């Protein structure tokens, strides 16, 4: 299982603060998050952490990893 901790608008969209997803083999962060967060691709800027380390959406995760993700919002 991959543990996914969501923050900000992603909590509202996924209707959960934390999810557990079964992953067979390797998948990228973006592939997993597209499955569990509606409209994920509409957020171009995101902060992604894998096991406490900064990561990008194309990083691969495997069973036992933890993903934290938060959208970056800006305004003026």
N, C-alpha and C positions, 0 to 999 in steps of 0.2 A: 504494500500500500504506500502511496505517496500522500503525505499530509499537506494540505493546501490551506494557508492562512490568508484570508482576504481582508483588505482595509478599504476605507473610503467608499466610493460609489460601487465598487465591486461587491461589497457586502449586500447592498440593496439589489443589485442585478441578479446575483446568485442566490439571494434569500438565505444566506448563511455566512457566518464569520469563519467557519472552518469546515473543510470537506476532506474526505478520505477517498482516494481513487485508486483502483487496482490497475497496475501497469504491467503488462507483459512485455519483456524486452526493454528497449530504450525508446523514449519519446521525447520530443522537445517540449519545453515549457509552453510555448505558444500552442502546440497541438493539444496539450492537456487543457489549458485554460480556455481555448475556443469551445471545448466540449462542455464546460461547466459554467461559463459566464456568457450570458447573452450579450451581444453587441461588443464583445471584447475587442474586436478589431477597430472599433470607432475611437478607441483610446490610443493615440499614437505614442504618447509619452507615458512610461510606466517605470516604477522602481521594482526590480525583481531581485529577490535574494534566494539562493539555494543553499541550504544548510548553513545559513548565517553569512554567506559570502555574496557580494554583488555578482549578478549574472545578466545575461541577455536572453531574449525570447528564443533564440536558436540553440541555447544550451540544452544538452541532453540530461534527462533525469532517469533514475532507475528506482526500483522498489526500495523503500526505506528512506528516501530523500524527503526533505521538507522544503516547500516553496512558500515564500511570502511575496505578495504582490499588492502594490498600491498605485492607483493612477496619479499622475502629476497634473495638477490643475493650476492654471495661471489666469490672471485677469488684470484688469487695470482700472 
